[in-house]
Amino acid sequence: MSKHLMMILVALLGLGLAVPAVAQDDDDADVRYKKKTEIDFEDVSVDGELKKPHGAYLLDKRQSSFNPLIRLKENFNQEMIESVNQIR
């Protein structure tokens, strides 16, 4: 037998012996989950070291001035009276 024919026969034999996997339907299975899961971290230790900056950066900031985003109405009472008169 040739080498190629032998490889084809082995491949076909392997495919023929393979058993297809079938998913199991467990409709009767009653799955229940806990309402609350608690994780305990008491036995966990965290190692590390504290790092501090070698210097300090100080800057004297002056007060910034911002334009107001909300303009207050100066004649609000008069506008309310006029709107009531328009409804009447």
C-alpha positions in Angstrom: 0.0 0.0 0.0 1.1 3.5 -0.7 1.8 5.9 2.1 -1.0 8.3 1.0 -3.6 5.5 0.8 -2.6 4.4 4.3 -3.0 7.9 5.7 -6.5 8.2 4.1 -7.6 4.9 5.6 -6.4 5.9 9.0 -8.2 9.2 8.7 -11.4 7.6 7.6 -11.1 5.0 10.4 -10.7 7.8 12.9 -13.7 9.7 11.7 -15.8 6.5 11.6 -15.0 5.7 15.3 -15.7 9.2 16.5 -18.9 9.4 18.5 -21.0 12.5 17.9 -21.6 14.5 21.1 -25.2 15.0 22.0 -26.4 17.8 24.3 -28.4 16.6 27.3 -31.7 18.4 27.9 -32.4 18.3 31.6 -35.9 19.9 31.7 -36.5 18.2 35.0 -33.4 19.7 36.6 -34.3 22.3 39.2 -31.5 24.9 39.4 -31.4 27.1 42.4 -29.1 29.9 43.2 -28.2 31.5 46.5 -29.9 34.9 47.0 -26.7 36.3 48.5 -23.1 35.5 47.9 -20.5 36.5 50.5 -16.8 36.6 49.9 -14.5 36.6 52.9 -11.2 38.6 52.5 -10.0 38.2 56.1 -7.3 35.7 55.3 -6.0 37.7 52.3 -2.8 39.7 52.9 -1.6 42.4 50.5 2.1 43.2 50.5 3.4 46.5 49.2 5.4 49.5 50.0 4.5 53.1 50.5 6.0 55.5 47.9 6.3 59.2 48.6 7.2 61.9 46.1 10.8 63.1 46.3 9.8 66.8 46.0 6.8 69.0 46.2 5.3 71.2 43.5 3.8 74.4 44.9 2.2 77.0 42.8 0.4 80.1 43.9 -2.8 80.2 41.9 -4.6 83.4 41.4 -8.4 83.5 41.5 -9.9 82.7 38.2 -12.8 84.7 37.0 -15.5 82.9 35.0 -18.3 84.4 33.0 -21.7 83.5 34.5 -23.5 80.9 32.6 -26.9 81.8 34.0 -28.3 85.3 33.5 -30.7 86.4 36.2 -33.8 88.1 35.0 -34.2 91.6 36.4 -37.9 92.0 35.4 -39.1 88.5 36.4 -42.1 89.8 38.3 -43.3 91.9 35.4 -43.0 89.0 33.0 -45.1 86.8 35.3 -47.8 89.5 35.5 -47.9 89.8 31.7 -48.1 86.0 31.2 -51.1 85.9 33.6 -52.7 88.6 31.7 -52.2 86.8 28.4 -53.9 83.7 29.8 -57.0 85.6 30.9 
